[in-house]
């Protein structure tokens, strides 16, 4: 399983712009490199990332083989209501890793 780290505030004022950070530890092998014996190292990448705020997508990204290992993202959204932030990564084989964070607005 991949290791996930997120940074998000626990509280915010209504209408406040909040900064969200997400990191997943993953090798992101492109499929173009060769090992020490000349064998091709198989492709192994995360293809998408989504951040949902109470079930609504507020940020999404597609990844391709050129993305470096351990992708780190920083983005912003507006705090509108108390709810849950879900950070979700999807692997090329369909496996999904996610982590949630509660946000209290008020």
Secondary structure, DSSP 4 states (H G I P E B T S, - for coil): --EEEEE--SEE-TT-EEEEEEEEE---B-S--B-TTSPBPPPB-EEEEEEEETTEEEEEEE--TTSPSS-EEEEEEE--SSEEEEEEEEETTS-EEEEEEEEEE-
